[in-house]
């Protein structure tokens, strides 16, 4: 947790009210053709796949045929070390892809399900709830509002992290208001002059950059610039939605 300058926070944070989202698309990328290696149990099976019935007919020895293949007499071929390395990488990639598919295909219980939402802010949260719970998306929410003491507070919230650590039923039922806290990405109490920043499991807070307050996605390393006059994202696939709280001027 890092205590930040109130003056710095004030010059940066007052400019935008937004929900920003990163679509996570970095899973499952691997070299073309590598995945096919997983069907071979051992290196000898890989060599056998390049031996033809005609080879065996003339050579009379499978072992000799394998040696010819291994030494490149039948075209480009992986060495034993290259085969083991690429096969291991392919198996790891398949395992990661399978894990992501399983986690995303499991039934996700949504706190917003079945709710009649009239507030635009809650509607925006509901639209992104499933994606943030399942890991398809990570979102940053900016809120500027008044707490129960009437003090003006503002801050940035890691939506996916909050969904894992809090029950959102009261928010979608209208019984509680979503507010920033000291453990969120950034927090500022304008009355008490207290401002803080804390990185989350999904985002690293960069508070000392010349461009202003930034958030770095820990998965794909994309940068979110919260200055509405600057470049919001470095990728065209990201979403940026200006959302004014319905009760604010």
ROSE-4610 file (N, C-alpha, C; in Angstrom, 1 decimal, always signed):
// ROSE-4610
residu = [X/X/X/X/X/X/X/X/X/X/X/X/X/X/X/X/X/X/X/X/X/X/X/X/X/X/X/X/X/X/X/X/X/X/X/X/X/X/X/X/X/X/X/X/X/X/X/X/X/X/X/X/X/X/X/X/X/X/X/X/X/X/X/X/X/X/X/X/X/X/X/X/X/X/X/X/X/X/X/X/X/X/X/X/X/X/X/X/X/X/X/X/X/X/X/X/X/X/X/X/X/X/X/X/X/X/X/X/X/X/X/X/X/X/X/X/X/X/X/X/X/X/X/X/X/X/X/X/X/X/X/X/X/X/X/X/X/X/X/X/X/X/X/X/X/X/X/X/X/X/X/X/X/X/X/X/X/X/X/X/X/X/X/X/X/X/X/X/X/X/X/X/X/X/X/X/X/X/X/X/X/X/X/X/X/X/X/X/X/X/X/X/X/X/X/X/X/X/X/X/X/X/X/X/X/X/X/X/X/X/X/X/X/X/X/X/X/X/X/X/X/X/X/X/X/X/X/X/X/X/X/X/X/X/X/X/X/X/X/X/X/X/X/X/X/X/X/X/X/X/X/X/X/X/X/X/X/X/X/X/X/X/X/X/X/X/X/X/X/X/X/X/X/X/X/X/X/X/X/X/X/X/X/X/X/X/X/X/X/X/X/X/X/X/X/X/X/X/X/X/X/X/X/X/X/X/X/X/X/X/X/X/X/X/X/X/X/X/X/X/X/X/X/X/X/X/X/X/X/X/X/X/X/X/X/X/X/X/X/X/X/X/X/X/X/X/X/X/X/X/X/X/X/X/X/X/X/X/X/X/X/X/X/X/X/X/X/X/X/X/X/X/X/X/X/X/X/X/X/X/X/X/X/X/X/X/X/X/X/X/X/X/X/X/X/X/X/X/X/X/X/X/X/X/X/X/X/X/X/X/X/X/X/X/X/X/X/X/X/X/X/X/X/X/X/X/X/X/X/X/X/X/X/X/X/X/X/X/X/X/X/X/X/X/X/X/X/X/X/X/X/X/X/X/X/X/X/X/X/X/X/X/X/X/X/X/X/X/X/X/X/X/X/X/X/X/X/X/X/X/X/X/X/X/X/X/X/X/X/X/X/X/X/X/X/X/X/X/X/X/X/X/X/X/X/X/X/X/X/X/X/X/X/X/X/X/X/X/X/X/X/X/X/X/X/X/X/X/X/X/X/X/X/X/X/X/X/X/X/X/X/X/X/X/X/X/X/X/X/X/X/X/X/X/X/X/X/X/X/X/X/X/X/X/X/X/X/X/X/X/X/X/X/X/X/X/X/X/X/X/X/X/X/X/X/X/X/X/X/X/X/X/X/X/X/X/X/X/X/X/X/X/X/X/X/X/X/X/X/X/X/X/X/X/X/X/X/X/X/X/X/X/X/X/X/X/X/X/X/X/X/X/X/X/X/X/X/X/X/X/X/X/X/X/X/X/X/X/X/X/X/X/X/X/X/X/X/X/X/X/X/X/X/X/X/X/X/X/X/X/X/X/X/X/X/X/X/X/X/X/X/X/X/X/X/X/X/X/X/X/X/X/X/X/X/X/X/X/X/X/X/X/X/X/X/X/X/X/X/X/X/X/X/X/X/X/X/X/X/X/X/X/X/X/X/X/X/X/X/X/X/X/X/X/X/X/X/X/X/X/X/X/X/X/X/X/X]
num = [1/1/1/2/2/2/3/3/3/4/4/4/5/5/5/6/6/6/7/7/7/8/8/8/9/9/9/10/10/10/11/11/11/12/12/12/13/13/13/14/14/14/15/15/15/16/16/16/17/17/17/18/18/18/19/19/19/20/20/20/21/21/21/22/22/22/23/23/23/24/24/24/25/25/25/26/26/26/27/27/27/28/28/28/29/29/29/30/30/30/31/31/31/32/32/32/33/33/33/34/34/34/35/35/35/36/36/36/37/37/37/38/38/38/39/39/39/40/40/40/41/41/41/42/42/42/43/43/43/44/44/44/45/45/45/46/46/46/47/47/47/48/48/48/49/49/49/50/50/50/51/51/51/52/52/52/53/53/53/54/54/54/55/55/55/56/56/56/57/57/57/58/58/58/59/59/59/60/60/60/61/61/61/62/62/62/63/63/63/64/64/64/65/65/65/66/66/66/67/67/67/68/68/68/69/69/69/70/70/70/71/71/71/72/72/72/73/73/73/74/74/74/75/75/75/76/76/76/77/77/77/78/78/78/79/79/79/80/80/80/81/81/81/82/82/82/83/83/83/84/84/84/85/85/85/86/86/86/87/87/87/88/88/88/89/89/89/90/90/90/91/91/91/92/92/92/93/93/93/94/94/94/95/95/95/96/96/96/97/97/97/98/98/98/99/99/99/100/100/100/101/101/101/102/102/102/103/103/103/104/104/104/105/105/105/106/106/106/107/107/107/108/108/108/109/109/109/110/110/110/111/111/111/112/112/112/113/113/113/114/114/114/115/115/115/116/116/116/117/117/117/118/118/118/119/119/119/120/120/120/121/121/121/122/122/122/123/123/123/124/124/124/125/125/125/126/126/126/127/127/127/128/128/128/129/129/129/130/130/130/131/131/131/132/132/132/133/133/133/134/134/134/135/135/135/136/136/136/137/137/137/138/138/138/139/139/139/140/140/140/141/141/141/142/142/142/143/143/143/144/144/144/145/145/145/146/146/146/147/147/147/148/148/148/149/149/149/150/150/150/151/151/151/152/152/152/153/153/153/154/154/154/155/155/155/156/156/156/157/157/157/158/158/158/159/159/159/160/160/160/161/161/161/162/162/162/163/163/163/164/164/164/165/165/165/166/166/166/167/167/167/168/168/168/169/169/169/170/170/170/171/171/171/172/172/172/173/173/173/174/174/174/175/175/175/176/176/176/177/177/177/178/178/178/179/179/179/180/180/180/181/181/181/182/182/182/183/183/183/184/184/184/185/185/185/186/186/186/187/187/187/188/188/188/189/189/189/190/190/190/191/191/191/192/192/192/193/193/193/194/194/194/195/195/195/196/196/196/197/197/197/198/198/198/199/199/199/200/200/200/201/201/201/202/202/202/203/203/203/204/204/204/205/205/205/206/206/206/207/207/207/208/208/208/209/209/209/210/210/210/211/211/211/212/212/212/213/213/213/214/214/214/215/215/215/216/216/216/217/217/217/218/218/218/219/219/219/220/220/220/221/221/221/222/222/222/223/223/223/224/224/224/225/225/225/226/226/226/227/227/227/228/228/228/229/229/229/230/230/230/231/231/231/232/232/232/233/233/233/234/234/234/235/235/235/236/236/236/237/237/237/238/238/238/239/239/239/240/240/240/241/241/241/242/242/242/243/243/243/244/244/244/245/245/245/246/246/246/247/247/247/248/248/248/249/249/249]
x = [+0.8/+0.0/+0.9/+0.6/+1.4/+0.5/+1.0/+0.3/+0.7/-0.2/+0.1/-0.2/+0.4/+0.1/-1.3/-2.0/-3.4/-3.4/-2.5/-2.5/-2.3/-1.4/-1.3/-2.6/-3.2/-4.4/-5.5/-5.6/-6.6/-6.5/-5.3/-5.1/-5.4/-5.3/-5.5/-6.9/-7.4/-8.6/-9.9/-9.9/-11.2/-11.7/-10.9/-11.2/-12.2/-12.3/-13.1/-13.9/-15.1/-15.9/-16.1/-15.6/-15.5/-15.5/-15.8/-15.6/-14.7/-13.6/-12.6/-12.4/-12.4/-12.3/-11.2/-10.5/-9.5/-10.0/-10.1/-10.4/-9.2/-9.2/-8.0/-7.9/-7.0/-6.9/-5.5/-4.7/-3.3/-3.2/-4.3/-4.2/-4.2/-3.4/-3.5/-2.6/-1.8/-0.9/+0.3/+0.6/+1.8/+2.2/+3.5/+4.1/+3.2/+3.1/+2.3/+2.9/+2.1/+2.5/+3.0/+3.3/+3.9/+2.9/+1.6/+0.5/+0.5/+0.8/+0.8/+1.8/+2.8/+3.8/+3.3/+2.2/+1.7/+1.1/+0.9/+0.3/+1.4/+2.6/+3.7/+4.2/+4.2/+4.6/+6.1/+6.9/+8.3/+8.9/+10.2/+10.8/+10.8/+10.9/+10.9/+9.6/+8.5/+7.2/+7.2/+7.8/+7.9/+8.7/+9.8/+10.6/+9.9/+9.1/+8.3/+7.3/+6.8/+5.8/+6.3/+7.6/+8.3/+8.8/+8.7/+9.1/+7.9/+8.2/+7.1/+7.2/+6.2/+6.2/+7.3/+7.5/+8.5/+9.9/+10.2/+11.4/+11.7/+10.7/+10.9/+11.1/+10.5/+10.6/+12.1/+12.7/+14.0/+15.1/+14.9/+15.9/+15.9/+14.7/+14.6/+14.8/+14.9/+15.1/+14.5/+13.6/+13.0/+14.0/+14.9/+15.9/+16.8/+17.2/+18.0/+17.2/+15.9/+15.1/+15.0/+14.9/+14.8/+16.1/+17.2/+18.5/+18.6/+18.2/+18.2/+17.3/+16.1/+15.3/+15.9/+16.5/+17.1/+18.2/+19.0/+20.1/+19.8/+18.5/+18.0/+18.0/+18.1/+18.1/+16.7/+15.7/+14.3/+13.7/+14.6/+14.1/+14.3/+13.8/+14.0/+13.3/+14.0/+13.5/+14.0/+13.2/+13.7/+14.7/+15.6/+16.5/+15.8/+16.3/+15.7/+15.4/+16.4/+16.3/+15.2/+15.2/+14.2/+12.8/+12.7/+11.4/+10.9/+11.7/+11.3/+10.9/+11.7/+11.4/+10.1/+9.8/+8.6/+7.4/+7.6/+6.4/+6.0/+7.0/+6.7/+5.9/+6.4/+5.7/+4.3/+4.1/+2.8/+1.8/+2.3/+1.5/+1.2/+2.1/+1.8/+0.8/+0.9/-0.1/-1.5/-1.5/-2.8/-3.5/-2.6/-3.1/-3.7/-3.0/-3.4/-4.7/-4.8/-6.0/-7.2/-7.0/-8.0/-8.5/-7.5/-7.9/-8.7/-8.4/-9.2/-10.5/-10.6/-11.9/-12.8/-12.2/-13.0/-13.5/-12.7/-13.1/-14.1/-14.0/-15.0/-16.3/-16.3/-17.5/-18.3/-17.7/-18.5/-19.6/-20.7/-21.8/-21.4/-21.6/-21.2/-22.5/-22.6/-23.7/-23.6/-24.5/-24.4/-25.3/-24.7/-25.5/-26.5/-26.3/-27.2/-28.4/-28.3/-29.3/-30.7/-31.7/-33.1/-33.4/-32.5/-32.8/-33.2/-34.2/-34.7/-33.9/-32.9/-32.0/-32.4/-32.6/-33.0/-31.8/-30.9/-29.7/-28.7/-28.3/-27.3/-26.0/-25.6/-24.3/-24.4/-25.5/-25.7/-25.9/-26.5/-26.7/-25.3/-24.4/-23.1/-22.3/-22.5/-21.8/-22.4/-23.7/-24.4/-23.9/-23.7/-23.3/-21.9/-21.1/-19.7/-19.5/-20.5/-20.3/-19.8/-20.5/-20.1/-18.7/-18.3/-17.0/-15.9/-16.2/-15.2/-15.1/-16.2/-16.2/-15.5/-15.6/-15.1/-13.6/-13.2/-11.8/-11.6/-12.8/-12.7/-12.3/-12.6/-12.4/-12.0/-11.2/-10.9/-11.2/-11.9/-12.4/-12.0/-11.8/-11.5/-12.7/-13.2/-14.3/-13.9/-14.2/-14.0/-15.3/-15.3/-16.4/-16.1/-16.9/-16.7/-18.1/-18.2/-19.5/-19.3/-20.3/-20.2/-20.5/-19.7/-19.9/-21.0/-21.2/-22.3/-22.1/-20.8/-20.6/-20.7/-21.1/-21.2/-19.9/-18.9/-17.5/-17.4/-16.9/-16.7/-15.5/-15.6/-14.6/-14.6/-13.4/-13.3/-12.2/-12.3/-11.3/-11.5/-10.5/-10.6/-10.7/-11.6/-11.8/-11.5/-10.8/-10.7/-11.9/-12.8/-14.1/-14.0/-13.2/-13.0/-12.6/-11.7/-11.2/-12.3/-13.0/-14.1/-15.2/-15.5/-16.5/-16.1/-14.8/-14.3/-14.2/-14.2/-14.0/-15.2/-16.3/-17.5/-18.7/-19.8/-21.1/-21.8/-22.1/-22.6/-24.2/-24.8/-26.3/-26.8/-26.3/-26.8/-26.7/-25.6/-25.4/-26.5/-26.7/-27.7/-29.1/-29.3/-30.6/-30.9/-29.9/-30.1/-30.0/-29.6/-29.5/-28.2/-27.2/-25.9/-25.4/-24.5/-23.9/-22.5/-22.1/-20.7/-19.8/-18.9/-18.0/-16.5/-15.6/-14.2/-13.7/-12.8/-12.2/-10.7/-10.1/-8.6/-7.9/-8.5/-7.8/-8.0/-8.7/-8.9/-7.6/-7.7/-6.5/-6.1/-7.0/-6.8/-7.9/-7.7/-8.7/-8.3/-9.3/-9.1/-10.3/-10.1/-11.1/-10.8/-11.7/-11.4/-11.5/-12.3/-12.5/-11.3/-10.8/-9.7/-8.3/-8.3/-7.1/-6.3/-6.9/-6.2/-6.3/-5.2/-5.2/-4.2/-4.6/-3.8/-4.0/-3.0/-3.0/-2.5/-3.1/-2.8/-2.9/-1.9/-2.0/-2.9/-3.6/-4.5/-3.9/-4.6/-4.1/-4.1/-4.9/-5.1/-4.3/-4.1/-3.6/-2.5/-1.4/-0.4/-0.6/-0.6/-0.8/+0.5/+0.6/+1.7/+1.4/+1.8/+1.4/+2.4/+3.6/+4.7/+5.1/+4.2/+4.6/+4.3/+5.1/+4.9/+3.5/+3.0/+1.7/+0.5/+0.8/-0.3/-0.5/-1.7/-2.0/-2.3/-1.6/-1.8/-2.0/-2.7/-2.9/-2.3/-1.5/-0.9/-1.5/-2.2/-2.8/-1.7/-1.7/-0.7/-0.6/-1.7/-1.8/-1.2/-1.7/-1.2/-0.4/-0.1/+0.8/+0.3/-1.0/-1.5/-1.6/-1.6/-1.6/-2.9/-3.5/-4.7/-4.4/-4.6/-4.4/-5.7/-5.9/-7.3/-7.5/-6.6/-6.8/-7.6/-8.9/-9.8/-9.3/-8.3/-7.7/-6.5/-6.1/-4.9/-5.4/-4.4/-4.7/-5.1/-6.4/-6.9/-6.3/-6.1/-5.6/-4.5/-3.7/-2.7/-3.2/-4.4/-4.9/-6.3/-6.6/-7.9/-9.0/-8.6/-9.6/-10.2/-9.7/-10.2/-11.4/-12.2/-13.4/-13.2/-13.7/-13.7/-15.1/-15.8/-17.2/-17.3/-17.6/-17.8/-19.1/-19.1/-20.3/-20.4/-21.4/-21.6/-22.6/-22.3/-23.2/-24.5/-25.7/-27.0/-27.3/-26.7/-27.1/-26.1/-25.1/-24.1/-24.5/-24.0/-24.2/-23.5]
y = [-1.2/+0.0/+1.2/+2.2/+3.4/+4.6/+5.5/+6.7/+7.8/+8.3/+9.2/+10.7/+11.6/+13.0/+13.4/+14.0/+14.5/+15.4/+16.3/+17.3/+16.6/+15.6/+14.8/+14.1/+13.4/+12.7/+13.6/+14.8/+15.7/+16.1/+16.4/+16.9/+15.8/+14.5/+13.4/+12.8/+12.7/+11.9/+12.6/+13.9/+14.6/+14.6/+14.1/+14.3/+13.3/+12.1/+11.1/+10.2/+9.8/+8.8/+7.7/+6.5/+5.5/+4.1/+3.2/+1.8/+1.4/+0.8/+0.4/-1.1/-1.8/-3.3/-3.8/-4.8/-5.5/-6.9/-7.2/-8.6/-9.4/-10.6/-11.4/-12.4/-12.2/-13.1/-13.6/-13.8/-14.2/-15.7/-16.4/-17.9/-18.7/-19.7/-20.7/-20.4/-19.4/-19.1/-19.9/-20.6/-21.4/-21.6/-22.1/-22.2/-23.2/-22.8/-23.6/-25.0/-26.0/-27.4/-28.1/-27.3/-27.9/-28.8/-28.4/-29.2/-30.6/-30.9/-32.2/-33.2/-32.7/-33.5/-34.3/-33.8/-34.4/-35.8/-36.1/-37.5/-38.5/-38.1/-39.1/-39.3/-40.6/-40.9/-40.7/-41.1/-41.0/-40.5/-40.2/-39.7/-40.7/-42.0/-43.0/-43.0/-42.8/-42.7/-41.6/-40.5/-39.3/-39.7/-40.4/-40.8/-41.8/-42.7/-43.7/-43.1/-41.9/-41.2/-40.8/-40.7/-40.3/-41.4/-42.6/-43.8/-44.4/-44.7/-45.3/-46.8/-47.5/-48.9/-49.3/-48.4/-48.6/-48.6/-47.7/-47.7/-49.0/-49.5/-50.8/-51.9/-51.9/-53.0/-53.1/-51.9/-51.9/-52.0/-51.4/-51.3/-52.6/-53.2/-54.4/-54.2/-53.0/-52.7/-51.4/-51.4/-50.2/-49.3/-49.9/-49.1/-48.3/-49.0/-48.3/-47.2/-47.5/-46.4/-45.2/-45.4/-44.3/-43.5/-44.2/-43.5/-42.6/-43.1/-42.3/-41.0/-41.2/-40.0/-39.1/-39.6/-38.7/-37.9/-38.5/-37.8/-36.9/-36.7/-35.7/-36.2/-37.6/-38.1/-38.0/-37.7/-37.6/-36.3/-35.3/-33.9/-33.4/-32.2/-31.6/-32.4/-32.5/-33.3/-32.8/-32.8/-32.3/-33.3/-32.8/-33.6/-34.1/-35.1/-35.6/-34.5/-33.6/-32.5/-31.5/-31.2/-30.3/-30.9/-32.2/-32.8/-32.8/-33.1/-33.2/-31.8/-30.8/-29.4/-28.9/-29.1/-28.6/-29.4/-30.7/-31.5/-31.0/-30.7/-30.3/-28.9/-28.0/-26.7/-26.9/-27.8/-28.1/-28.6/-29.5/-30.1/-29.1/-28.2/-27.1/-26.2/-25.8/-24.9/-25.6/-26.9/-27.6/-27.6/-27.8/-27.9/-26.5/-25.4/-24.1/-23.7/-24.1/-23.8/-24.6/-25.9/-26.7/-26.1/-25.6/-25.1/-23.8/-23.0/-21.7/-22.1/-23.1/-23.5/-24.0/-24.8/-25.4/-24.3/-23.4/-22.3/-21.4/-21.2/-20.3/-21.1/-22.4/-23.1/-23.5/-23.4/-23.7/-22.6/-23.1/-22.2/-21.1/-19.9/-18.8/-18.2/-18.1/-17.5/-16.0/-15.3/-13.8/-13.1/-12.2/-11.4/-10.5/-10.2/-9.3/-10.1/-11.4/-12.2/-11.9/-11.7/-11.6/-10.2/-9.3/-8.0/-7.0/-6.2/-5.1/-3.9/-3.6/-2.4/-1.2/-0.1/+1.1/+2.1/+1.9/+2.8/+2.4/+3.3/+3.1/+2.5/+3.0/+2.5/+1.0/+0.6/-0.8/-1.7/-1.1/-1.9/-2.1/-1.2/-1.3/-2.4/-2.4/-3.4/-4.8/-4.9/-6.2/-6.7/-5.9/-6.3/-6.9/-6.5/-7.0/-8.0/-8.3/-9.2/-10.6/-11.2/-12.6/-12.7/-11.7/-11.7/-11.5/-10.7/-10.4/-11.6/-12.3/-13.4/-14.6/-14.8/-15.9/-15.7/-14.5/-14.2/-13.8/-13.7/-13.2/-11.7/-11.0/-9.5/-9.1/-8.0/-7.3/-5.9/-5.3/-3.9/-3.1/-1.8/-0.8/+0.2/+0.4/+1.3/+2.6/+3.7/+5.0/+5.5/+5.9/+6.4/+7.6/+8.7/+9.9/+10.1/+10.1/+10.2/+10.7/+10.7/+11.1/+9.9/+9.7/+8.6/+8.9/+8.0/+8.2/+9.4/+9.9/+11.1/+12.4/+12.2/+13.4/+13.9/+13.1/+13.5/+13.0/+13.9/+13.5/+12.6/+11.4/+10.5/+10.0/+9.6/+9.1/+8.0/+7.2/+6.1/+5.2/+4.3/+3.3/+2.0/+1.1/-0.2/-1.3/-2.3/-3.5/-4.4/-4.3/-4.9/-6.5/-7.1/-8.6/-9.0/-8.2/-8.5/-8.3/-7.2/-7.0/-8.1/-8.5/-9.6/-10.9/-11.1/-12.3/-12.1/-10.9/-10.7/-10.1/-9.7/-9.1/-9.7/-9.7/-10.1/-8.9/-9.0/-7.9/-7.9/-8.8/-8.9/-7.5/-7.1/-5.8/-4.6/-4.6/-3.5/-3.6/-4.7/-4.9/-4.8/-5.1/-4.9/-3.5/-2.6/-1.2/-1.0/-2.0/-1.8/-1.2/-1.3/-0.6/+0.1/+1.0/+1.8/+1.3/+1.0/+0.7/+1.9/+1.8/+3.0/+2.5/+3.4/+3.1/+3.0/+2.2/+2.1/+2.2/+2.2/+2.4/+1.2/+0.0/-1.2/-1.3/-0.3/-0.4/+0.2/+0.2/+0.6/+2.0/+2.9/+4.3/+4.8/+5.6/+6.1/+7.5/+8.4/+9.8/+10.3/+10.8/+11.4/+12.9/+13.7/+15.1/+15.9/+15.4/+16.2/+16.0/+14.8/+14.5/+14.6/+14.8/+14.9/+13.6/+12.5/+11.2/+10.6/+10.2/+9.5/+8.3/+7.2/+6.0/+5.3/+4.4/+3.6/+2.2/+1.1/-0.2/-1.1/-1.8/-2.7/-3.9/-4.5/-5.6/-6.8/-8.0/-9.2/-9.0/-8.1/-7.9/-6.7/-5.6/-4.4/-3.9/-3.3/-2.6/-1.1/-0.4/+1.0/+1.7/+2.6/+3.4/+4.8/+5.3/+6.7/+7.8/+7.4/+8.4/+8.5/+8.2/+8.4/+9.8/+10.4/+11.7/+11.9/+10.8/+10.9/+11.0/+10.8/+10.8/+9.4/+9.2/+7.9/+6.9/+5.7/+4.6/+3.3/+2.4/+1.0/+0.0/-0.9/-1.9/-3.2/-3.8/-5.1/-6.2/-6.9/-7.9/-9.1/-9.4/-10.5/-10.2/-9.2/-8.9/-7.6/-7.0/-5.9/-4.6/-4.6/-3.4/-2.3/-1.0/+0.2/+0.9/+1.2/+2.1/+3.4/+4.5/+5.9/+6.4/+6.8/+7.3/+8.8/+9.4/+10.8/+10.8/+11.3/+11.3/+12.1/+13.0/+13.7/+13.1/+11.9/+11.2/+10.0/+9.1/+7.8/+6.8/+6.3/+5.5/+4.1/+3.5/+2.2/+2.2/+1.2/+1.0/-0.1/-0.7/-1.7/-1.3/-1.6/-1.2/-2.2/-3.3/-4.3/-4.0/-3.0/-2.7/-1.8/-1.7/-1.0/+0.1/+1.3/+2.4/+3.0/+3.1/+3.6/+4.7/+5.9/+7.0/+6.8/+6.7/+6.5/+7.5/+8.4/+9.3/+8.7/+8.7/+8.2/+9.0/+8.3/+8.9/+10.0/+10.0/+10.9/+12.1/+12.1/+13.2/+14.3/+15.5/+16.5/+16.3]
z = [+0.0/+0.0/+0.0/-0.8/-1.0/-0.7/+0.2/+0.4/-0.6/-1.3/-2.4/-2.0/-2.8/-2.5/-2.8/-1.9/-2.2/-3.3/-3.4/-4.5/-5.9/-5.9/-7.2/-7.5/-6.5/-6.8/-7.2/-6.7/-7.0/-8.5/-9.0/-10.3/-11.3/-10.9/-11.9/-11.8/-10.6/-10.4/-10.7/-10.7/-10.9/-12.3/-13.2/-14.6/-15.2/-14.7/-15.4/-14.4/-14.9/-14.3/-15.3/-15.0/-16.1/-15.6/-16.6/-16.4/-17.6/-17.3/-18.4/-18.3/-19.4/-19.4/-20.3/-19.9/-20.7/-21.0/-22.3/-22.7/-22.6/-21.9/-21.8/-22.9/-23.8/-25.0/-25.2/-24.1/-24.2/-24.0/-23.8/-23.6/-24.9/-24.9/-26.0/-27.2/-27.2/-28.4/-28.3/-29.4/-29.5/-31.0/-31.1/-32.4/-33.3/-34.6/-35.5/-35.7/-35.5/-35.7/-34.5/-33.4/-32.2/-31.5/-31.6/-30.9/-31.4/-32.6/-33.2/-32.5/-31.9/-31.2/-30.0/-29.4/-28.2/-28.5/-29.8/-30.1/-30.1/-30.0/-30.0/-28.5/-28.1/-26.7/-26.5/-27.5/-27.4/-28.7/-28.7/-29.9/-31.0/-30.7/-31.7/-32.5/-31.8/-32.5/-33.5/-33.1/-34.0/-35.3/-35.1/-36.2/-37.1/-36.5/-37.2/-38.1/-37.7/-38.5/-39.8/-40.0/-41.2/-42.0/-41.5/-42.2/-43.0/-44.2/-45.1/-45.2/-45.6/-45.9/-46.9/-47.9/-48.9/-48.3/-47.3/-46.6/-45.9/-45.2/-44.5/-45.4/-46.6/-47.6/-48.1/-48.4/-48.9/-47.8/-46.7/-45.6/-44.7/-44.6/-43.8/-42.3/-41.9/-40.5/-40.1/-39.1/-38.6/-37.9/-37.2/-36.5/-37.4/-38.5/-39.6/-40.2/-40.5/-41.1/-40.2/-38.9/-38.0/-38.0/-38.1/-38.1/-39.3/-40.4/-41.7/-41.5/-40.9/-40.7/-39.7/-38.6/-37.6/-38.1/-39.1/-39.6/-40.8/-41.1/-42.1/-43.5/-43.7/-45.1/-45.7/-44.9/-45.4/-45.2/-45.1/-44.9/-43.5/-43.2/-41.9/-40.8/-39.7/-38.6/-37.3/-36.3/-34.9/-34.3/-33.6/-32.8/-31.6/-30.9/-29.7/-28.7/-28.5/-27.5/-27.9/-29.2/-29.7/-29.6/-29.9/-29.8/-28.3/-27.4/-26.0/-25.5/-25.9/-25.5/-26.1/-27.4/-28.0/-27.6/-27.3/-26.8/-25.4/-24.6/-23.2/-23.3/-24.2/-24.3/-24.8/-25.8/-26.3/-25.3/-24.4/-23.4/-22.3/-22.0/-21.1/-21.6/-22.9/-23.5/-23.6/-23.9/-23.9/-22.5/-21.5/-20.1/-19.7/-20.1/-19.7/-20.4/-21.7/-22.5/-21.9/-21.5/-20.9/-19.6/-18.8/-17.5/-17.7/-18.6/-18.9/-19.4/-20.3/-20.8/-19.7/-18.8/-17.7/-16.8/-16.5/-15.5/-16.2/-17.5/-18.2/-18.5/-18.6/-18.9/-17.7/-16.5/-15.3/-15.1/-14.5/-14.3/-13.2/-13.6/-12.7/-12.1/-10.8/-10.1/-10.2/-10.8/-10.9/-9.9/-9.2/-8.2/-8.9/-10.2/-10.9/-11.6/-11.6/-12.3/-11.7/-12.7/-12.3/-11.7/-11.7/-11.1/-12.2/-11.8/-12.7/-12.4/-13.1/-12.8/-13.7/-13.0/-13.6/-13.7/-12.7/-12.7/-13.7/-14.6/-15.7/-15.2/-14.0/-13.5/-13.1/-12.4/-12.1/-13.3/-14.4/-15.6/-16.2/-16.2/-16.8/-16.0/-14.7/-13.8/-14.2/-14.3/-14.6/-15.9/-16.9/-18.3/-18.2/-17.3/-17.2/-16.1/-15.3/-14.1/-14.5/-15.5/-15.8/-16.4/-17.2/-17.9/-16.8/-15.8/-14.7/-13.8/-13.5/-12.6/-13.3/-14.6/-15.3/-15.7/-15.7/-16.1/-17.6/-18.3/-19.7/-19.7/-18.7/-18.7/-17.3/-17.3/-16.0/-16.2/-15.2/-15.4/-14.2/-14.5/-13.5/-13.5/-12.3/-12.1/-11.4/-11.9/-11.1/-10.5/-9.3/-8.6/-7.8/-7.9/-7.1/-6.5/-5.1/-4.4/-3.0/-2.2/-0.8/+0.1/+1.1/+2.0/+3.1/+4.0/+5.0/+5.9/+6.0/+6.8/+6.0/+4.7/+3.8/+3.2/+3.4/+2.9/+1.4/+0.6/-0.8/-0.9/-1.5/-1.7/-3.2/-3.6/-5.0/-5.1/-6.1/-6.2/-7.4/-7.6/-8.7/-8.1/-8.6/-8.0/-9.1/-8.7/-9.5/-9.4/-10.4/-10.3/-10.1/-10.9/-10.7/-9.3/-8.8/-7.4/-6.4/-6.5/-5.6/-5.7/-6.9/-7.0/-6.3/-6.2/-5.5/-4.0/-3.5/-2.1/-1.4/-2.2/-1.6/-2.2/-1.5/-1.9/-2.6/-3.9/-4.7/-4.7/-4.1/-4.0/-3.4/-2.3/-1.8/-2.7/-3.5/-4.5/-5.6/-6.1/-7.2/-6.7/-5.4/-4.8/-4.4/-4.5/-4.1/-2.6/-1.9/-0.4/+0.0/-0.8/-0.5/-1.8/-1.6/-2.7/-2.8/-4.0/-4.3/-4.1/-3.1/-2.8/-2.8/-3.2/-3.1/-1.6/-1.3/+0.0/+0.0/+1.1/+1.2/+0.6/+0.5/+0.0/-1.5/-2.2/-3.6/-4.3/-5.7/-6.4/-6.0/-6.0/-5.5/-4.7/-3.7/-2.8/-2.4/-2.3/-1.9/-1.1/+0.1/+0.9/+0.8/+0.1/-0.1/+1.2/+2.1/+3.4/+4.3/+4.5/+5.4/+4.7/+3.4/+2.7/+2.7/+2.8/+2.8/+1.4/+0.9/-0.4/-0.4/-1.0/-1.0/-2.3/-2.6/-3.8/-3.4/-3.9/-3.6/-4.9/-5.3/-6.4/-6.0/-7.0/-6.8/-7.5/-7.4/-8.1/-9.7/-10.2/-11.6/-12.2/-11.3/-11.8/-10.9/-11.5/-10.8/-11.0/-9.8/-9.8/-10.1/-11.2/-11.5/-11.2/-10.1/-9.7/-9.9/-10.3/-10.5/-12.0/-12.9/-14.3/-14.8/-15.7/-16.1/-16.8/-17.3/-18.0/-17.0/-15.7/-14.7/-14.2/-13.6/-12.9/-14.0/-13.9/-14.8/-14.1/-14.8/-14.3/-15.3/-14.9/-15.7/-15.5/-16.5/-16.4/-16.2/-15.1/-14.8/-15.7/-16.4/-17.3/-18.7/-19.4/-20.7/-20.8/-19.7/-19.6/-20.3/-20.6/-21.3/-20.2/-20.7/-19.8/-20.0/-18.9/-18.8/-18.3/-19.1/-18.8/-18.4/-17.2/-16.8/-17.1/-17.7/-18.1/-19.4/-19.3/-20.5/-21.7/-21.5/-22.6/-23.2/-22.6/-23.1/-23.8/-24.2/-24.8/-23.7/-23.8/-22.8/-22.8/-24.0/-24.2/-25.3/-25.2/-26.3/-27.3/-27.0/-27.9/-28.4/-29.7/-30.2/-29.7/-29.1/-28.7/-27.3/-26.7/-25.3/-25.4/-24.3/-24.1/-23.1/-23.5/-22.5/-22.6/-21.4/-21.4/-20.3/-20.7/-19.8/-19.1/-17.8/-17.0/-15.9/-15.9/-14.9/-13.9/-12.6/-11.6/-11.7/-11.6/-11.9/-10.9/-9.7/-8.7/-8.6/-9.6/-9.5/-10.6/-10.4/-11.3/-12.6]
